[in-house]
Amino acid sequence: MLPILLKTLPFFALIGLGYWAGRTRFFTQEATAYLTKFVFYFALSAMIFRFAANLELAQVWDGRLVAAYLWGTAFVYGIATLVGFLRGLDVQTNAVEAQCAVIGNAGFLGLPMLALLFGPEAIGPVMLVLATDLIVFSSLIVILITVGRDGHMSPAIIKTIGIGLIKNPMIVAMALGLMWSGLRIPIPDPMNDFLTILGGAATPGALFAIGASLASKSAERIEIAGWLSFCKLVLHPAFVAFSALYLFSVEPFGAAMIIACAAMPVAGNIYMLAQHYGVAPQRVSAAILVSTTLSVATLTAVIAWVS
């Protein structure tokens, strides 16, 4: 495990550096917001487009892998939802907690980390996980919050979800990259160099932004944050591993990648959703802080195991 820890340590050191910068106010919340926007809309999108444009859809798509990840994720989502209802939570709060239990930082942390640790072969499985999270579960939370608040489903919800997906730069970059690959258009050298330079900023920028954003998070409702972190860091990778290895017999490398993705800490975009809808942002903030801190040990252990 020590060799894997030494490989993952620089990633967490970058997060720690960002946290220090945010905590000391060397990096203000406004600066963090702009850095996050740069990474989200430009650097990470350039990285994803370049990766996708050099892959063939046949290489990326794996029905067993998607089914295994969906099954394992849905099972843990169900556990978190059941526990939430037993605690007397309303539909909206329960939806937010369940989202924290299963949606990890596959974009800002998973894609850069696993691509560097495992090579270009990791990109396809990680992008499938990212697409599944964004299309299935990001849509589900919007539906549940809206239905829980309004008491009914309306066509406006579908429109909101559709616009949200179309405006998501990661989905757009992925789709455009695969289209480019499908048309078999070679990437000109100047364009490839441009994407390489811009995409190269994604890894340090994303990790620094994660740390800086953690500096503004609070550790309120620590017992709930502990439970959600346990779901995300322990239950989620365990059930995805069971699903991938025993139920769907996913090929070993793909199984390793989705298990590693499932072990990622709670994603930061859940906080943005919770804040936007005014549903339990403090407990999401605490879950992100606690899960990211604990993931130094748990994520390293999972990556060591799947390696």
NORRA-V834036 format. One record per pair of residues at least 12 apart in sequence whose ideal C-beta (glycine too) atoms are under 7 Angstrom apart, sorted by sequence separation. I is the first residue (numbers start at 1). J is the second residue. D is the distance in whole Angstrom. If there is no record, write none. Layout:
I&J&D / I&J&D
//
This chain:
114&126&5 / 81&94&6 / 84&97&5 / 271&284&5 / 84&98&7 / 143&157&6 / 244&258&6 / 270&284&5 / 271&285&6 / 111&126&5 / 142&157&7 / 244&259&6 / 110&126&6 / 80&97&6 / 81&98&5 / 271&288&6 / 80&98&4 / 142&160&6 / 240&258&6 / 241&259&5 / 111&130&7 / 142&161&6 / 240&259&5 / 106&126&6 / 268&288&6 / 77&98&5 / 80&101&4 / 266&287&5 / 139&161&5 / 237&259&5 / 240&262&4 / 266&288&5 / 106&129&5 / 107&130&6 / 265&288&7 / 77&101&6 / 106&130&5 / 76&101&6 / 77&102&5 / 237&262&4 / 266&291&4 / 76&102&5 / 236&262&5 / 237&263&4 / 265&291&4 / 106&133&6 / 265&292&4 / 73&102&5 / 103&133&5 / 135&165&7 / 233&263&6 / 265&295&4 / 134&165&7 / 233&265&7 / 232&265&7 / 103&137&6 / 134&168&6 / 232&266&5 / 102&137&7 / 263&298&6 / 264&299&7 / 134&170&7 / 263&299&5 / 134&171&6 / 99&137&7 / 228&266&7 / 263&302&4 / 130&170&7 / 99&141&5 / 260&302&6 / 131&174&6 / 259&302&6 / 260&303&6 / 96&141&7 / 95&141&5 / 260&306&6 / 127&174&6 / 259&306&5 / 95&144&4 / 95&145&6 / 256&306&4 / 91&144&6 / 92&145&5 / 95&148&7 / 213&268&6 / 92&148&4 / 91&148&3 / 92&149&6 / 90&148&6 / 210&268&7 / 225&283&7 / 229&287&6 / 233&291&6 / 224&283&5 / 228&287&4 / 232&291&5 / 65&125&6 / 69&129&6 / 221&282&6 / 225&286&4 / 229&290&5 / 233&294&6 / 66&128&6 / 70&132&6 / 220&282&5 / 221&283&5 / 225&287&5 / 229&291&4 / 233&295&6 / 44&107&6 / 65&128&6 / 69&132&6 / 107&170&6 / 60&124&4 / 218&282&6 / 222&286&6 / 226&290&6 / 234&298&7 / 59&124&6 / 221&286&6 / 225&290&4 / 229&294&6 / 233&298&4 / 237&302&5 / 62&128&7 / 66&132&6 / 220&286&5 / 60&127&6 / 218&285&5 / 219&286&5 / 55&123&7 / 60&128&7 / 217&285&4 / 218&286&6 / 55&124&6 / 217&286&7 / 219&289&6 / 217&288&6 / 219&290&7 / 51&123&5 / 217&289&4 / 214&288&7 / 52&127&7 / 214&289&6 / 214&292&6 / 116&203&7 / 112&202&6 / 112&203&4 / 112&206&6 / 109&206&7 / 108&206&4 / 109&207&7 / 109&210&7 / 11&113&5 / 108&210&6 / 105&210&7 / 7&117&6 / 60&178&7 / 57&178&6 / 48&170&6 / 52&174&5 / 45&169&4 / 49&173&4 / 53&177&4 / 57&181&7 / 45&170&7 / 48&173&4 / 52&177&3 / 56&181&6 / 57&182&6 / 44&170&7 / 48&174&6 / 51&177&7 / 52&178&5 / 55&181&6 / 49&176&6 / 53&180&4 / 54&181&7 / 101&228&6 / 41&169&5 / 45&173&4 / 49&177&4 / 53&181&5 / 100&228&5 / 104&232&6 / 40&169&6 / 48&177&6 / 52&181&6 / 125&254&5 / 129&258&6 / 101&231&4 / 102&232&7 / 97&228&6 / 101&232&6 / 126&257&6 / 100&232&7 / 121&253&6 / 125&257&4 / 129&261&4 / 141&273&6 / 145&277&5 / 125&258&6 / 53&187&6 / 102&236&6 / 145&279&6 / 101&236&7 / 122&257&5 / 126&261&6 / 114&257&6 / 50&195&4 / 49&195&7 / 50&196&7 / 114&260&6 / 46&195&5 / 50&199&6 / 80&231&5 / 110&261&5 / 46&198&4 / 47&199&3 / 46&199&4 / 110&264&5 / 43&198&6 / 47&202&4 / 76&231&6 / 106&261&5 / 109&264&6 / 42&198&6 / 43&199&6 / 79&235&7 / 104&261&6 / 43&201&4 / 44&202&4 / 104&262&7 / 106&264&6 / 43&202&4 / 76&235&5 / 105&264&5 / 76&236&5 / 104&264&3 / 105&265&6 / 108&268&7 / 104&265&6 / 43&205&5 / 44&206&6 / 104&266&7 / 105&267&5 / 39&202&6 / 73&236&7 / 76&239&5 / 104&267&6 / 105&268&7 / 75&239&5 / 103&267&5 / 39&205&4 / 100&266&5 / 38&205&7 / 39&206&5 / 72&239&4 / 73&240&7 / 103&270&6 / 72&240&3 / 35&205&6 / 39&209&6 / 72&242&7 / 100&270&6 / 69&240&6 / 72&243&4 / 99&270&5 / 68&240&7 / 71&243&5 / 35&208&7 / 36&209&5 / 35&209&5 / 68&243&4 / 68&244&4 / 71&247&6 / 32&209&6 / 35&212&7 / 36&213&7 / 96&274&5 / 68&247&7 / 32&212&4 / 68&248&4 / 32&213&5 / 67&248&6 / 68&250&5 / 96&279&5 / 64&248&5 / 96&280&5 / 100&284&6 / 27&212&5 / 64&249&7 / 65&250&5 / 64&250&5 / 93&279&6 / 117&303&7 / 29&216&6 / 92&279&5 / 93&280&5 / 100&287&5 / 96&284&6 / 18&207&7 / 22&211&7 / 65&254&5 / 69&258&5 / 14&204&6 / 18&208&4 / 22&212&4 / 68&258&7 / 72&262&7 / 17&208&6 / 18&209&6 / 21&212&6 / 22&213&7 / 15&207&5 / 18&210&6 / 19&211&4 / 23&215&4 / 62&254&6 / 14&207&4 / 18&211&3 / 19&212&7 / 22&215&3 / 65&258&6 / 14&208&6 / 17&211&6 / 18&212&4 / 22&216&6 / 15&210&5 / 16&211&6 / 19&214&5 / 11&207&6 / 15&211&4 / 19&215&5 / 14&211&7 / 12&296&5 / 8&299&7 / 8&300&5 / 5&300&5 / 8&303&6 / 4&300&6 / 1&300&7 / 4&303&5 / 1&301&6 / 4&304&4 / 1&304&4 / 4&307&6
//
